[in-house]
Each structure stands twice: as C-alpha cells, then as structure tokens.
Amino acid sequence: MTGGARGGNGDHRGPLLGAFVLVVGFMAVEVVAAIATGSLALLSDAGHMATDALGLGMALAAVLAASRAKSEPGRTFGLYRLEILAALGNALLLFAVSGYVLWESVSRIRAPVEVGTGAMIVVGTAGLAVNLAAWSILRRRAASSINVEGARLEVLADLLGSAGVIGAALLDGYAGWDRADPVFAAAIGLFILPRAWRLGRRALRILVQAAPEGLDLDDVAARLEQIGGVLDVHDLHVWTLTSHMDVASAHLVIADDAPSHPVLDEARAILSAEHGIDHATFQIEPRSHAGCADVGW
C-alpha cells in the first residue's frame, strides 16, 4: 500500500534562474577587478562568486532534469536525486575554493602584496548589492530544498565576502595595515568551511540512504506493532529521496484471519501524522507465511 509523496523539488526554477543571472553578470566584473587590483580578498570573493555561478547552474539543471523525468517509465522516482548530487557538488566546490584561499593567505601574510584599495571598495560595494538581491530571491525557497539551501549559503558567503573586501580595503588604504587583505580573505575561507561541511554531510546521508536525522526507527517499529492485529514488524526501512521526501517500507505480520485493510490504513496514518512520511509501502504477511523474515538486508 503506497501513500502519496509530499514536498520535493517544487518549482524553484524562477528563483534559481534570477539568482543565476545576477551572479554570472557580476562574476566577470569581480574576476577582472581582482586581477587588476591584486587583491586576494577580492579574488576569494570572485572565486566564491564563480562557485555560486556553477552551483546555481547545477541546481537549476537538476531541477529541470528532475521535472522532465517524472513521465519516463524507467525512472520510477524521476531524477529527484540529481538535486542531492548538485548539493554535494556545491559543497566540494566550496571546500576547494576555501582551501586555495587559505593556502594563498598564509603566503601573503608572510609577504604582503600591494593592492588597489579604491577599486576594491567600489567593486566590493557593488558585489554586496548583487549578493543581497540574489540572497533575497533564494531565501524564501531555501527551507523547502537542500539544493536551493546550498545555493543560498553560497550567496550568503559571497555577501559576507563582499563586506570583507570593503573592510580589508578600508583598513589597508586608511589605516595602513597591509596584511588586512590576506587576513580578511582567510576569514572568508574559514567562514565557508563549516557550512560546506554541513551541506556535504546532509547530501551524503541522503545518498547512502541513511534514516532521516532525528527519526527513531525503534520508535517507528514500536508504533506499528501497536496497531490492532499486528503481531510483528520487520524489514523496516526509512530513507530520504530528496528534500522533504522521506520514504518507508515495512513488512507487517498479522493473524491469518485478521483483516488487512484497517492495518494498512492505520499504518499509513501513523507514519504520516507522527513522522511526516506520506510515501510508505507495506507488505502484509499472514502469520503462517514463511520466508520473508529471512531477508538479510
């Protein structure tokens, strides 16, 4: 017996496309400015902007592919997992960029490089405005999709990165601290790492089909065993297909003469109401049936 799925990707194409256009449009400006000024902080912000562009493009492609694959008979779950693969890719990109910036920062702290502070302030301010606009576009949809959340985190990091670029330029240009640029660049990189770790960890948990965080499988089994007529519950599996789409399957053992319809209805209601799982498949087994309990995995 299978219930309907709830949640999923939703139509995130509009917000993703809007943010993508903003980010790509300004990315070229930041890359040129970073090279012209020699600023590592601006280069780190440009690098994060580049990963934003790629990450948003991957997220948008994943949503489009998932929505188009639902009708293909060979893909019983569509391509919802592309969303998770895109989120993992975003996390890996953030790790790579942050690692490079941290490595280069150590070198420049030891041997400071002169940077163009005036251009840094102008470009940093423009970047702040662009990232605020992109973050605002994505903020409302981030709670419903790990993919959009990943894109929002990248834009948030860029927003703070732009603020860091402005701060580094002011400290260097007006206070004479020539190590401000690599120090702020390192701070931006360190800010990104734990967020990239959390995003990557969530994506990996879904890809290895671990039970949703916070879900007690023993409690789920115990509640199903409390259903009238149910003698045993085994082969219980709960996993996440994509954002807000948890799936479950279980074998329910009942007496040979017990009616199965009330058991199915109550089992489905328990998972939906108490655990937010609307897509569940149950196999009803008469007590006299043998063999199913021997499944090893």
N, C-alpha and C positions, 0 to 999 in steps of 0.2 A: 504494500500500500504506500503510495507516494504522495506527499503534500507538495504544494507549490513553493517555488523559490521566492525569497524576499531579498530586496536590496540589489546588490550587484553594481555594475558599472554606471548605470543610469546614463543620461545624455550629458556627458561632460565635454562634448566637442567644442561648444561655443566658448566657455571659459578657457580651455586649453589653447584653442586657436588664437584667441585675443591676446593671451599672455605670450604665446609663441611669437607673434608678430612684433610685439613690443620689445621682447628680449633680443630677437635676432636683429631688429633695426638698430638697437643701441650697441650691440656687441661689437660691430665693426668699428664704431667710434672709439670704444674703450681700448680695443687692441691697438689702433693707430696711436692713440694718446699715450698708452703705456710704453710703446716703443719710443715715441718722441720725447717723453719726459724722463725715461729711465727709472720710473717708479715701480718698485716691487709690490707695494700695496695696491697700486692701480693694476699691475699685471695680475696679481692674485684675484682681484675683483673681476678683471677681464676673463681670467680662467674660469672662475665660477659662473660668469655670465655665459661662457661657451658651453659649460656642462649643463647650464639651465636650458640653453637652446637645444642641445642634443637630447636632454632628458625630457623636455616638453614635447619635442618631436617624437620621441619613442612613446611617450604616454599617449599622444594623440593618435599615433599609428596603431597602438594596442587597442584603444577604444574603438577605432574604426574597424579594425580586423575582427574584434570580438562581436560587434554588432552585425557584421556581414556574414559571419559564420554560423549564426544560430539556425539557419534553414538548411545547412548541409547535413545530409543524413548520416554521414560518417563521423560527425563531431557531436556526440550526444550531449556534451556540456559546452558546445560552442568553442570559443577561444578565450574564455574568461581568464585563463592562466597567463595570457600574454601581459595582462596588467601587472601581475606579480613579477614576471621576468623583467619588465620595464623598470619596476621599482628597485629590483636588485641591481640592475644595470646602473641606475642613478646613484645608488649607494657606492658602488665600486668606482664610478667616475669621481665622486666627491672625495673618496679616500685617496685616489691617485693625485688629484689636483692639490689637496691639502698636504700630502706628503712632499710634493715638489716645492711648494711654497715654504714649508718648514725647513727643508734642506737648504734652499737658497737664502732664507732669512739668517740662518746661522753664519753663512759666509759673509753676508753683507753687514751683520752686526760687528764682525771682526774687522772688516774693511769697508767702511761706509762709502756709498756712491752718491754723487751729487744728483739731485732730481729737480725737475721743473715744478715748483710748488704752485705757481699761479695757474697753470693748465690743470694740475691735479685738482685744485679747488673747483674749477669750472666743470670739469668732467665728472668729478665726484658728486657735485650738486645735481647735475643732470641725471646721473645714474640713480641717485636717491629718488628723484621724482618718478623715473621709469619703473623702478622696483616697487615703489609704493602703489603705483597704478596696477602692476601685474599681481602683486600680493592681494590687493583688494578684489581683483577679479576671481582669484582662486580660493580665497578664504572661505566663502560661503559653501563651496563644494568639497572642501578638504575632509570634512567629517564623514563623508559617505564613500570615500575611495582612497585606498592606500596609495594608488598611483597619483591622484591629484594631491594627496598629502605630501608625497615625495617632491612633487614639483613646487608646492607651496614652501616647503622647507628650504629648497634651493634658492627660491626667490627671496625668502626672509634672510638667508645668509648673505645674499648679494646686497640686500638693503642695508644690513649692518656693515657689510664690506664697504659700501659707498660712504657711509658715515665714518668708517675708519680711515678711508682715503682722505677725507676732508680734515679729520683730526690730525693725521700724520703731516699733511701739508702745512697746517697752521703751526704745529709745533716745530717743524723744520724751518719754515720761512720766517716766523716771527719770534720764536724762542731760541733758534739756533741749534736745536737738538738734531744732529744729522743721523742719528740712529732711529728716529721716530718711524721712518718708512718701513724698514725691515721688522721692527718690533710690532707695529700695527699689522703688518702682513702675517707675522707668526700668530698673533692673537686671532686673526680671522680664521687661519687654518685650524687652530686649536678649538675654536668655537664650532667648526663644522664637524670635527671627528666624532664626538659622541652622538650627534644627530644622525650622521651617516651610519654609525654602528646600530642604532636602534631601528632605523629603517631597513637596513640589510638583515638584521636579526628577525624582524617580523616577516620579511619576504621569505627567508629561508625556512622559518617554521611552517609557513603555508606550503612551500614547495615539497618539504619532506612529509607533508600530511600529518603533522602533529595535531593533537587535540587543541582547540582554541584555548588561549590563555584564560585562566580563571574558571575553566569548566572542570568540575569534579566528576570523572567518569564513574566512580563508585557510587556517587550520589544519584547519577542518571540511572544506573542499573538498579539501584535500590528502589527508586520511584517507580520504575517499570514493573518491578516484581510485586509492588503493592497493588497493582491492578487486579481486580477480581477475576479469578480464573487462571491467572498466570502462575505457573509453577517454577519456572526458571527463565533466566535471561543469559544468553551467551553470544559470543561473536559480535560484541558491541563495538562499533567504530564511529567516531565523530571526527570530522576534519573540515577544513575551510577551503572552499573552491576559489573564492576571490573575496574582495572586500564585502563584509556584511552578508556573506552567503555561506553559512555553515550547513553541512550535510551529515546525515547519520544513517546507519543501517544496523539492524539487530535481529537476532532470532529469538522469538518468544515461544516458550513451551507451554501448552495448555492441556487440560484433560481431554481425553478422546471425545467426550460428548459435550464439551464446552463450546458455546457459540463464539465464532471468531470476530464477527462484526463489532460488537461492543469493545472487545480488546483493542482492535485496530483504531477505533475512534478515540478511546481514552489515551492510548499510547501517543497518538498524534497530537492530541490536545495538551498532554503533559510536556512534550518536547517544545511545542510552540509557545505555550503560555509561560513556562518556567525557565526555559533555556534559549528562547528565540530561534529555535531550529524549525523551520517550516518545510524543509525538504528532507523527508525521512522515508526509508524503505524498510518494512518489517516483513520477516518471514515467519509465518505461524506454523508451529510444529506440534502435532498431537504427541502426547507423552509416549505412546507406543512406537513412534517413529525413531529409527536409529540411524546413526551415521553423521549427521550434521555437526554434532558436538566434537567430532574428531578433527575438524579443520584446525590445522596448526598455526595459521597466521590470521 
